[in-house]
Amino acid sequence: MKKFALSLILLTTLGAGAASAAELCQVPEAEWQPKEALEQKLQADGWTIKKVKIDEGCYEVYGTNAKGEKQEVYFNPKTFDVVKAD
């Protein structure tokens, strides 16, 4: 029973600390950098971009990073900071 209670507390704590991409990308559109600027930055970092779209208020990028790994990454549209990576 103690293990179950500990597991439940741990899961609850971890779940409460996780913010969704939508929460982290609450930026007025007037403050967004152009999508093309993100593409140029990533390409300069060695990425191959397959698709960039807007999802949950973030730029969602599908592509391959410089290491050749397939990526699905959400970026803050103002700062281009990584918000979430799948």
Stockholm file with secondary structure:
# STOCKHOLM 1.0

chainA/1-86         MKKFALSLILLTTLGAGAASAAELCQVPEAEWQPKEALEQKLQADGWTIKKVKIDEGCYEVYGTNAKGEKQEVYFNPKTFDVVKAD
#=GR chainA/1-86 SS CHHHHHHHHHHHHHHHHCCCHHHHTCCCGGGCCCHHHHHHHHHHTTCEEEEEEEETTEEEEEEECTTSCEEEEEECTTTCCEEEEC
#=GC SS_cons        CHHHHHHHHHHHHHHHHCCCHHHHTCCCGGGCCCHHHHHHHHHHTTCEEEEEEEETTEEEEEEECTTSCEEEEEECTTTCCEEEEC
//
